[in-house]
Amino acid sequence: APQGVLRDFLLKVEQDNNFHSYLQKYTDLKGSFIKDRDKTRLIPVDNDTEDLIRQALTSTLYGATMLKTGWHVPPWNNEYYTVLDVAQRVGSGVGSYGVVRYYVLLQGADDDHHVIIDVKYEPPGAVHDVLDADDAAWYQVLFPHDAARAVTAQRRLTSYTDPYTGWITLHGKSFVIRERSPWKDSLNLNKLTKYKDMANFIGMVAVATATSHVRGTVAASPGQFKEVLASIWSQPGARDRWTASVTRVALLYRDQVALDYDCFRSYVASLFPDLLLPEEDSDKDTDQ
């Protein structure tokens, strides 16, 4: 069970977050988004794009990409999936910061249980840069576009997949769809000021991540992942070598993130010198 800072955080999320407050933040509670860049980071979408999104959210397009069986998978219902409003989401994301995305408000069971789905452009994966012609053709058969790749990966690697996951295409580009959860939140890592708390937190997050990806252990052959790991770790010293390898990769990754951030700051400074914020502390570069 969660302990310490993580336990307190999860209890607070459970206590404070609910559908009503969540809808109150983004909507007027009457079926429309609050399109306020500063308050909700939502802005109006052009009429052509809104029409395309509405036309794509049907049983034969978006509906055909959704899960058909599973826990809490809602069957398609034209009334339930009625689009109430569409807005563009700006200024959000971490790795996907700046990627085109939209929020769509769907009719729910009642005014307090409308559903907000996130419609986000899925850029081409890095793998496209290293595939030769034969592998690229094979890859294209497996995944018709990158949104299909992202959704397929999520469904195969996680034990519980958001039942709203699916995709649509807009202007010739693929977009991943998922539900915007009222319980999505982030822990303020600045609260982890002691090594013991940080180590405890990382350990619990590792267990939670492994648990959520447990479905990967029951993949069809030749993907018997747990058997491969059991074979590898049964060798003398294997776990120590694995720990050393993960640590080495993590440290190298940290250095790469710091380098990427410095390059990004330099790029922004060269184009928009007035927008760049002054450095607060050089030790905080990798936290950006």
MARLUM-595792 format. One line per field, with one value per residue (C-alpha): x, y, z; residue in one letter. Coordinates in nm, 2 decimals, decimal comma. Example, Ala and Ser with C-alpha at 12.3 -4.5 7.8 and 13.67 -1.06 7.14 Angstrom:
BEGIN
x	(1,23_1,37)
y	(-0,45_-0,11)
z	(0,78_0,71)
resn	(A_S)
//
This chain:
BEGIN
x	(0,00_0,12_0,31_0,44_0,42_0,26_-0,01_-0,09_-0,10_-0,33_-0,57_-0,59_-0,66_-0,94_-1,08_-1,06_-1,11_-1,46_-1,66_-1,84_-1,54_-1,36_-1,64_-1,68_-1,31_-1,35_-1,71_-2,00_-2,20_-2,45_-2,28_-2,01_-1,64_-1,50_-1,27_-1,03_-0,66_-0,55_-0,81_-0,85_-0,60_-0,89_-0,95_-1,21_-1,15_-1,21_-1,54_-1,39_-1,19_-1,48_-1,70_-1,44_-1,41_-1,79_-1,81_-1,53_-1,70_-1,94_-1,99_-1,82_-1,52_-1,40_-1,63_-1,48_-1,14_-1,26_-1,24_-1,54_-1,50_-1,34_-1,40_-1,63_-1,62_-1,94_-2,12_-2,17_-2,48_-2,55_-2,71_-2,43_-2,17_-2,33_-2,08_-2,17_-1,87_-1,52_-1,22_-0,85_-0,62_-0,30_0,01_-0,01_0,19_0,55_0,70_0,40_0,42_0,31_0,14_-0,20_-0,48_-0,85_-1,09_-1,43_-1,73_-1,95_-2,30_-2,29_-2,55_-2,64_-2,49_-2,25_-2,11_-2,03_-1,72_-1,42_-1,20_-0,86_-0,79_-0,42_-0,20_0,04_0,37_0,57_0,78_1,16_1,16_1,06_1,41_1,59_1,36_1,46_1,21_1,11_1,08_0,89_0,64_0,59_0,55_0,29_0,09_0,10_0,01_-0,18_-0,06_0,11_-0,21_-0,29_0,06_0,03_-0,31_-0,21_0,10_-0,11_-0,36_-0,09_0,13_-0,12_-0,34_-0,62_-0,66_-0,88_-1,19_-1,22_-0,88_-0,91_-0,82_-0,95_-0,78_-0,80_-0,65_-0,47_-0,31_-0,38_-0,50_-0,51_-0,83_-0,85_-1,06_-0,95_-0,97_-1,09_-0,83_-0,53_-0,29_0,08_0,28_0,49_0,84_0,97_0,81_1,05_1,33_1,47_1,65_1,44_1,12_1,26_1,38_1,04_0,85_1,06_1,02_0,64_0,62_0,83_0,59_0,29_0,44_0,53_0,18_0,01_0,22_0,16_-0,04_0,30_0,38_0,09_0,17_0,14_0,46_0,73_0,66_0,67_0,83_0,83_0,99_1,27_1,33_1,32_1,58_1,81_1,78_1,84_2,21_2,46_2,51_2,24_2,04_2,35_2,45_2,09_2,09_2,42_2,30_1,97_2,17_2,42_2,13_1,96_2,27_2,33_1,97_2,00_2,30_2,12_1,81_2,03_2,21_1,87_1,74_2,05_2,02_1,65_1,72_1,98_1,74_1,46_1,71_1,82_1,46_1,27_1,51_1,24_1,05_1,33_1,31_1,63_1,80_1,70_1,95_2,17_2,10_1,73_1,79_1,70_1,37_1,23)
y	(0,00_0,36_0,52_0,86_1,15_0,94_0,81_1,17_1,29_1,01_1,06_1,43_1,36_1,12_1,37_1,69_1,57_1,48_1,51_1,82_2,03_1,90_2,01_2,33_2,41_2,36_2,42_2,65_2,34_2,40_2,21_2,46_2,50_2,81_2,93_3,14_3,10_3,21_3,01_2,69_2,71_2,65_2,87_2,87_2,63_2,73_2,62_2,39_2,19_2,17_2,03_1,77_1,66_1,64_1,43_1,20_1,12_0,86_0,49_0,40_0,63_0,70_0,43_0,17_0,23_0,18_-0,12_-0,35_-0,56_-0,50_-0,36_-0,05_-0,02_0,17_0,05_0,31_0,52_0,80_1,01_0,95_1,04_1,36_1,64_1,93_2,16_2,16_2,38_2,39_2,32_2,53_2,56_2,22_1,90_1,79_1,58_1,68_2,05_2,25_1,96_2,04_1,91_1,96_1,90_1,76_1,77_1,47_1,42_1,22_1,05_1,39_1,74_1,64_1,34_1,48_1,34_1,54_1,36_1,47_1,47_1,50_1,49_1,20_1,30_1,03_0,82_0,82_0,47_0,61_0,76_0,42_0,19_0,08_0,04_-0,32_-0,26_0,06_-0,12_-0,39_-0,13_0,05_-0,28_-0,32_0,04_0,25_0,57_0,68_0,73_0,36_0,27_0,47_0,33_-0,03_0,00_0,13_-0,15_-0,42_-0,29_-0,18_-0,39_-0,13_0,08_0,38_0,26_0,59_0,53_0,54_0,77_0,99_1,17_1,54_1,72_1,40_1,37_1,11_1,21_0,99_1,01_0,94_1,05_1,35_1,21_1,42_1,24_1,33_1,52_1,56_1,54_1,84_1,68_1,98_1,81_1,53_1,70_1,39_1,10_0,85_1,01_1,02_0,66_0,54_0,74_0,60_0,25_0,27_0,44_0,16_-0,10_0,08_0,12_-0,25_-0,35_-0,13_-0,30_-0,65_-0,73_-0,73_-1,06_-1,24_-1,14_-1,40_-1,59_-1,50_-1,22_-1,42_-1,13_-1,28_-1,60_-1,41_-1,20_-1,51_-1,68_-1,37_-1,30_-1,67_-1,63_-1,55_-1,17_-1,09_-0,86_-0,66_-0,62_-0,51_-0,26_-0,12_-0,09_0,09_0,33_0,40_0,47_0,69_0,91_0,93_1,02_1,30_1,44_1,43_1,61_1,88_1,92_1,92_2,19_2,41_2,37_2,46_2,77_2,88_2,83_3,03_3,31_3,34_3,38_3,53_3,70_3,89_3,57_3,38_3,38_3,43_3,13_3,08_2,82_2,62_2,30_2,33_2,30_1,93_1,99_2,20)
z	(0,00_-0,06_0,22_0,32_0,08_-0,20_0,04_0,15_-0,21_-0,33_-0,03_-0,11_-0,48_-0,38_-0,14_-0,35_-0,70_-0,84_-1,16_-1,05_-0,95_-1,26_-1,49_-1,30_-1,39_-1,76_-1,84_-1,75_-1,63_-1,91_-2,19_-2,30_-2,24_-2,07_-2,35_-2,14_-2,22_-1,87_-1,67_-1,86_-2,15_-2,38_-2,68_-2,96_-3,25_-3,61_-3,76_-4,03_-3,77_-3,53_-3,81_-3,89_-3,53_-3,49_-3,82_-3,70_-3,36_-3,49_-3,44_-3,78_-3,74_-3,38_-3,25_-3,47_-3,31_-2,95_-2,73_-2,77_-2,46_-2,12_-1,78_-1,78_-2,15_-2,25_-2,55_-2,83_-2,78_-3,02_-2,74_-2,49_-2,75_-2,86_-2,89_-2,68_-2,74_-2,89_-2,79_-2,86_-2,57_-2,56_-2,34_-2,19_-2,19_-2,11_-2,38_-2,60_-2,53_-2,83_-3,00_-3,15_-2,92_-2,87_-2,58_-2,67_-2,43_-2,46_-2,33_-2,01_-1,79_-1,64_-1,62_-1,34_-1,54_-1,89_-2,04_-2,17_-2,42_-2,52_-2,90_-2,95_-3,26_-3,26_-3,43_-3,62_-3,39_-3,40_-3,54_-3,88_-3,91_-3,90_-4,09_-4,44_-4,72_-4,64_-4,27_-4,32_-4,54_-4,28_-4,01_-4,21_-4,23_-3,85_-3,78_-4,04_-3,87_-3,55_-3,35_-3,41_-3,30_-2,97_-2,89_-2,97_-2,74_-2,46_-2,48_-2,50_-2,22_-1,96_-1,74_-1,74_-2,05_-2,07_-2,26_-2,45_-2,62_-3,00_-3,29_-3,57_-3,86_-3,92_-4,21_-4,31_-3,96_-3,69_-3,35_-3,03_-2,82_-2,45_-2,16_-1,96_-1,60_-1,31_-1,10_-1,31_-1,09_-1,02_-0,70_-0,62_-0,60_-0,41_-0,10_-0,12_0,07_0,24_0,08_0,27_0,13_-0,22_-0,21_-0,07_-0,33_-0,62_-0,50_-0,48_-0,82_-0,97_-0,82_-0,95_-1,29_-1,31_-1,19_-1,45_-1,72_-1,60_-1,91_-2,10_-1,92_-2,09_-2,44_-2,71_-2,83_-2,90_-2,65_-2,32_-2,14_-1,79_-1,90_-2,07_-1,76_-1,54_-1,76_-1,75_-1,38_-1,28_-1,38_-1,10_-1,06_-1,31_-1,08_-0,99_-1,35_-1,43_-1,15_-1,27_-1,63_-1,53_-1,31_-1,59_-1,84_-1,59_-1,53_-1,90_-1,96_-1,70_-1,88_-2,21_-2,07_-1,93_-2,27_-2,46_-2,22_-2,27_-2,65_-2,63_-2,42_-2,67_-2,96_-2,79_-2,69_-3,05_-3,18_-2,89_-2,65_-2,47_-2,38_-2,21_-1,83_-1,64_-1,48_-1,12_-1,03_-1,26_-1,06_-1,16_-1,54_-1,55_-1,38_-1,67)
resn	(A_P_Q_G_V_L_R_D_F_L_L_K_V_E_Q_D_N_N_F_H_S_Y_L_Q_K_Y_T_D_L_K_G_S_F_I_K_D_R_D_K_T_R_L_I_P_V_D_N_D_T_E_D_L_I_R_Q_A_L_T_S_T_L_Y_G_A_T_M_L_K_T_G_W_H_V_P_P_W_N_N_E_Y_Y_T_V_L_D_V_A_Q_R_V_G_S_G_V_G_S_Y_G_V_V_R_Y_Y_V_L_L_Q_G_A_D_D_D_H_H_V_I_I_D_V_K_Y_E_P_P_G_A_V_H_D_V_L_D_A_D_D_A_A_W_Y_Q_V_L_F_P_H_D_A_A_R_A_V_T_A_Q_R_R_L_T_S_Y_T_D_P_Y_T_G_W_I_T_L_H_G_K_S_F_V_I_R_E_R_S_P_W_K_D_S_L_N_L_N_K_L_T_K_Y_K_D_M_A_N_F_I_G_M_V_A_V_A_T_A_T_S_H_V_R_G_T_V_A_A_S_P_G_Q_F_K_E_V_L_A_S_I_W_S_Q_P_G_A_R_D_R_W_T_A_S_V_T_R_V_A_L_L_Y_R_D_Q_V_A_L_D_Y_D_C_F_R_S_Y_V_A_S_L_F_P_D_L_L_L_P_E_E_D_S_D_K_D_T_D_Q)
//
